[in-house]
Amino acid sequence: MFPRTQGTIAMATTGSTTRTPATSTDVGTTADETSADAGGPLFGLALAHSAHRFGETLETARLVEELGGDLVTLADHPYIPNELETWTMLTVLAAHTQRITIASNVASLQLRPPALLAKAAATLHFASGGRFVLGLGSGDSAGSASFGGPRWSPAESVAALDEGIDLIRRLWQPGSPVHHDGPFFQVDGAQVSPKPKPSLPIWIGSFGPKMLAVTGRRGDGWLPTNAYLDLEGVPQMQRRIDEAATAAGRDPSRIRRVFNIFGQIDTFRPAENSKLLNGPVDFWIETLRDYRDRLGFDSFVFWPRSDRMEQARLFLEKVRPALVTD
């Protein structure tokens, strides 16, 4: 359904809100097609990346690709002792897949300075054949501080994310070396190569009104999580993004809306739809239709609580087909 290009890494291995879906120009200020924004809904899986699950993680990624899924993602919490380093694992995943999109969910700007992040993202995008999406957030201050990073206040987090995204995009554009002396980040003649082709989307993990406004002004996608919001507040959050996009001269329909869903597909727990989504296949189908038609989400990333391989099969073989054929 989504055109893909095989990259260097992949070729070397064997292994009631209504919104128009994102289209091939839905990449912010450019019109290049990206693998994650070629139109239509996306269905993917968030993977575990602890050392004792390393083999399972690779096997699950390959299974998602085999079942026709669109993307796999990894969280970025280097301060959690049992989690492997995210950027290294994203590269490993790109090397063990050929078609699916790989995304950070979400990279921490507190621990990954914009210039280095722009270089790393552009490199992974190039090496994977244009299959990378930069999911980005300001980061967790307590976790960042434990790893030697800054401890930003909420207001500083908003300002730093706004500044950081602008700097990343400037570094990705052709032209002269970039000089920047801002309140949070400084570069003196920085250059990033290769320039991302096709364009590299930035999906923003945001929740508060000011962060949502940054998403509308700067983002190619919104990437919230059910565990951290009130579902009844989502329509207002969507309007906040739309208003900020319109004020910035952008088309709100070009911002992809991707919902991280924590939960489990099974018949053993009582049906639940709040901070977790639990229940049988039919309940999942009905609920995701509501997320799409009423709350305005076009794409979904499933975070299973356990049994990722089996949950991936249920999600992609049972839930997804009912939604893509509506």
Secondary structure by P-SEA (a helix, b strand, c coil): cbbbbbcaaaaaccccccccccccccccccccccccccccbbbbbbbbbcccaaaaaaaaaaaaaaacccbbbbbbcccccccccaaaaaaaaaaacccbbbbccbbbcccccaaaaaaaaaaaaaaaccccccccccccaaaaaaaccccccaaaaaaaaaaaaaaaaaaaccccbbbbbcccccccccccccccccbbbbbbbcccaaaaaaaaacccbbbbbcccccccaaaaaaaaaaaaaaaaccccccbbbbbbbbccccccccccccccccccaaaaaaaaaaaaccccccbbbbbcccaaaaaaaaaaaccaaaaaac
